[in-house]
Amino acid sequence: MADVIDDKIKNYRTAPFDARFPNTNQTRNCFQNYLDFHRCNKALSSKGQDASPCEWYQRVYQSLCPMSWVSLDSKCFTDL
């Protein structure tokens, strides 16, 4: 299982199609992947497990969201 995830992360080029967000405007897709990343990170960290599978969500939201949002969000989260 971990090998499959590692292969997907390594071969990652751009965000794949998500049927939940069929429209051109990908703002909701960006935000959903942002939330999924932080939820995944929090859940796995609280259980003491490796949070590397959460990197997928991080890469997707970083490719979908505008860079100004990504830099702003990372600054806000480190301040908490």
matplotlib code that plots the C-alpha trace (Angstrom):
import matplotlib.pyplot as plt

x = [0.0, 2.7, 4.6, 1.6, 1.2, 4.9, 4.7, 1.7, 3.4, 6.6, 4.8, 2.6, 2.3, -0.8, -4.1, -6.2, -9.8, -12.2, -15.8, -17.0, -15.8, -16.6, -16.7, -13.9, -13.7, -11.5, -11.8, -13.8, -11.5, -8.5, -10.2, -11.4, -7.9, -6.5, -8.9, -8.2, -4.5, -4.8, -7.4, -5.2, -2.2, -3.9, -5.5, -2.3, -0.2, -2.5, -2.3, 1.5, 1.5, 3.5, 1.8, 3.4, 0.2, -1.1, 1.5, -0.8, -3.4, -0.7, 0.6, -2.9, -3.9, -0.6, -1.1, -4.7, -4.6, -3.1, 0.4, -0.7, -3.2, -0.7, 1.9, -0.7, -2.2, 1.2, 2.1, -1.2, -0.9, 2.6, 1.5, -1.1]
y = [0.0, 2.5, 1.6, 2.5, 5.8, 6.6, 5.8, 8.1, 10.9, 10.4, 10.4, 13.3, 15.9, 17.9, 17.5, 14.7, 15.1, 15.0, 14.3, 16.2, 19.4, 19.2, 22.9, 25.1, 27.1, 24.9, 27.1, 24.5, 21.8, 23.8, 24.4, 20.8, 19.4, 22.0, 20.8, 17.1, 17.7, 19.3, 16.7, 13.9, 15.3, 15.9, 12.5, 10.5, 12.6, 12.2, 8.4, 8.5, 7.3, 8.5, 11.4, 10.9, 9.8, 13.3, 14.7, 13.9, 16.4, 19.0, 18.7, 18.8, 22.0, 23.6, 23.0, 24.2, 27.1, 30.5, 30.9, 33.9, 31.7, 28.9, 31.2, 33.0, 29.7, 28.3, 31.5, 31.4, 27.7, 28.1, 30.9, 28.8]
z = [0.0, 0.9, -2.3, -4.4, -2.6, -3.0, -6.7, -7.1, -5.3, -7.2, -10.6, -9.7, -12.5, -11.9, -10.0, -11.5, -12.5, -9.5, -10.4, -7.4, -9.0, -12.8, -13.4, -14.6, -11.4, -9.1, -6.0, -4.1, -5.2, -3.9, -0.5, -0.1, -0.7, 1.7, 4.4, 3.6, 4.0, 7.4, 8.6, 7.4, 9.0, 12.3, 12.4, 11.6, 13.8, 16.8, 16.3, 16.1, 12.5, 9.6, 7.8, 4.4, 2.7, 3.4, 1.0, -1.9, -0.7, -0.1, -3.7, -5.1, -3.3, -4.0, -7.7, -7.7, -5.4, -6.3, -4.9, -2.8, -1.0, -0.4, 1.1, 3.2, 4.5, 5.4, 7.3, 9.2, 10.1, 11.4, 13.7, 15.4]

ax = plt.figure().add_subplot(projection="3d")
ax.plot(x, y, z, "-o")
ax.set_aspect("equal")
plt.show()
